[in-house]
């Protein structure tokens, strides 16, 4: 397969996904921000006995609630998990908040008659603008350090290619959560930072093989060297990502609803990172090298 020759088609596919995400974001009101970003109410309900979180989820759905989070908390001499902590999106007025809480308690008592409201408090956005700015700063700093590292180890052109692939992976993740309206909370920031570290690993493996092949066949065109290097590392890239993907997929399927806001973006990021390391990273390096009109040279070890 001619990876360099077909890279433009891959870029068009990625651009189409990002464009769909942008259009969906515009027409559907932007990202589906979770309570971590919007704030809301925190209800502590004493169920009075052991309970299933899924039953509370069902009661909240019947009450017309969306974007909530349910956690179990322990209390009592035997540390029984008899308390449910429920985080709700904020309402426009205090009266609407009160009315919604009454509906929720009515639905919960239908399943657990002894349930009592223990505490109610309004909470602010825990993932404040400071956290978002710090996350963006972490992405920028990580990208800059990766650029410097790859520049020293390989070439400046390869550093630009690697950083563009990282940006590509993050934008694909953002497009996915926007298209499918997945809730964005503080765990999504952790997912983005995780994918940045994972994606660059696959890219460096491909770049290592390109460098080795350039040293072995300095008279060969870089396009042919890149195609050969990608083919030689293809099995490794796929099986490494597949191993991680199986683990994360199991966690997504078997885990609770609250953890899916982390695992789903991770799955998309893994797929995007594998895709970019195979179909985009090497070709981008080749294109940048061609534009720089740089002849193949012996790399500094």
N, C-alpha and C positions, 0 to 999 in steps of 0.2 A: 504493500500500500504506500502511495506517495503522500506522506503526512504533510510535508511543506506545501505541496501543490494544492492540496484540498483544505488547507487551513482557513482560507477565506470563507469557505462554506460553513466551517465550524464557527467562525466569528459572526457570520450572519445569523446562525441559529441562536447563539448566545445573545446577540443584540435584540432578536425578536422576543426572547423570553423576558429580557429587561424592559423592552418597550411595553409588553403586555402588563408587566408588573406596574409600570409607571401609569399606564392608562387606567388600570383597575384601582390604583391608589387615588387617582384624581377623581374618578366617578363614584368611588365607594367611601370617600371621606378620609383617605389616608390609611395609616397603619392602625391595626386593632390593638391599641395600647391597653395593657393590663392594669390591675390595681396598683402595682408598684409604681406606675407612672402617673396615674390619675388620682390616687388617694381613694377614700371611701369610708365605709363603716366596718368596725370589727365587733362581731357578736360572739359572746361566749355563752354557749347553751349547755346546761347540765342535763344530759339525756336521762340520767338516773340509773343507767345500766350499760353494759357493753353494747356497742352499736356498730353497724356497717356504714362506712362513709358513702357507699353507693346509694344507700337508702336516703341519706341526707341529700345527696345530689338529686335524687328523684324528686324529693319534696321541693327543693329549690326550683327545679325545672317546672314543676306543676304551679309554682307561685309566679312563674314568668320571669325568673331571674336569669341573667346571663353574665358571663365574665366574673364569676365568683370563685373563691378558693375555700376548700374545706380541709381542715386539719384536725387530727385527734390530739388531745392533750391528757396527761395523766394527773390523777389526784387520788386522795384517800390513803388509808393505811397499806393497802395491797397494791397501790400504784395502778389502779384500774383506769383504763382509758374510757372514761364516761363523759368527758367534756368535748364538745365540738366547737372549734373556733372557725367562724365563717366570715370571710372578708367579702364585702359587697361593693359594687360600684357606687359612687356618690349620686344622689338625686339632686334635683334643682333646689328643693327647699327641705327644711327640717320636717314639715308636715308630710311630704311624700316619703321621706325616710321612715318616719314613724308608721305610716300606713303600710308600707312594704314589709316592715319587721313584723307587724301583726299578722299579715297574710302568711309570712314564712313560718311563724310560730304555730299558726293554725294547721299548716300542712305537716309540720314536724310532729305535732301532738297527735295527728291522725295515725301516725306510725308508732310514736312513743308517748303515750298519754301522760307519763310522769315528767316529761321534759319541762324545764324552767329556764327562763332567761336569767343568766347570772350577771352579765355585765354588757354594756354597750358603750363604745367609744368611737369617735370619729378619728381617722388616721390620715396623715398627709401622704404625699407621694414619696415613698422610700427611695425610689430610683430618681432622684432629683436631677436637675440640670447639671449639677456638679459631677454626678456619677456618669452622666452621658458624656460630658466634656472629657472626663478622665479616660473613659473608654475610647473615645475618638483619639485622644492624645496617645493612648497606648498603641492603637493601630498605626498611627503616624510614626511613632518612635520605632515600633517593631519593623515597619516597612523600611525606614531609613537605615536601621542596623542591618537588616537583611541585604539591602542594596550595597552597603559598604562591605559586608562579609563576602558576598558573591563577586563584587568588583575585585576584591583582593584575591579570591580563590580562582576566579575565572576571568571575566572581562566586564567592563562597564555595561556593554550591550546586554549581556546575560542578566545583569542585575536589574536593568529596566524591564526585561522580559519577565523575570520572576515577580517583581512588584506588581506589574500589570495583571499577572495571573492571580495574585492574591486579591487585588481589587475586583477582578472578575468573579472570583468565588464568593466574596462577600455580597456583591450586587445580585448574584443569582440567588443567594439565601434570602436577601431582602425581597426580591421579586416573588419568590415562592411564598413567603409568609404573607405578602400583600395579596397575591392572587387567591390563596386559600383561606385568608382571614384568620390566620393563626395568631393567637394572642402573644404580644411582645411584652415580656417582663424582664426582670433583672437576670434571669437565667439565660435569656437570649444573648445578652452581652457576653456571658461566659462561653456560649456556643460559638460566637464569632471569633473570640480570641483563641479558642481551641482549634478551630479550623485553620486559622492562620498558621499555627505551628505545625499542624499535620500536613497541610497542602505543600508547604515549602520543602518538606522532607522528600516527597515524591519528585518534586521538580529538580532538586539537587542530584538525585540518583540519575535522572536523565542527563543532566548537565555534566556529571562526572564521566558518563560513557561518551558523550560528545567530545569532551576534552581528550579522553584517551584515544579515540579514533582519529582525531585531528593530529595527534602526535605520531600515530602509527602510519597514517596515510596523508602527509602534508600536501600532496599534490592533488588529492581528490577534492571535488567541490564540497562546500559546506552543506549544501542541500542534500547531497547523497549521504554525507556523513551523519547528518541529523536523522534522516529516514532510517538508516541502518541502526543508529543508537537507540531510537525509539522502539524499533522492532526487537532489539536485543534485551531491552528492559521491560517490554510489554507485559510478559508473564508475571514478573516480580511486582510491577505496579498494580496489576489487577488483583492478584491473590493477596497482597498486603492490605489493600483497601477492602477486599471482600471479607477478610477475617475480622476486621474492625466493624464492618457494616453488619455482619451477622450478630455480633454482640450487642451493638446499639439497637438493632431492629428488635431483638428479643426483649431488651429493656423497654422499648417503646410499646410493644404489644402486651407484655405482662405487667408493666408498671402502671402507676396511677395516672389519672388525667393530668395532674399538676406537673408531672415530669415530662409529658409529651411536648410542652413548649420548649424543652431543652433538647430532647432526643430527635424530634422531627427536623429542626434546622440542622442538627449535627448530621443526620442522614443525607440531607440535601447538600450540605457542605462537603461531605465525603465524596459524593458522586460528582459534584462540580470540581472539586480539587483533583480527583483522578482524571476527569475529562480534560481539564486545563493542562495538567502535567503531561498528558499523552499528545493531545491534539493542538495545543497552543504554545506551550513554553518553548519547545525546541524551534518551531517555525518562527516565533517572534524573535528569538535570538538570531536566527538566520537572516531575517529581514533587516534587523538593526545592523547586523554585521555587513550586509550588502550595502545598506545606505551609507555606512561609514567608509565604504570602499576600502576595507581593511583586508590585506592579504593574510592567508593563514601563517601563523608564526608559532614558534616554540613557546609553550606556556612556561611561566615561572613556577617551579614546584615549591 
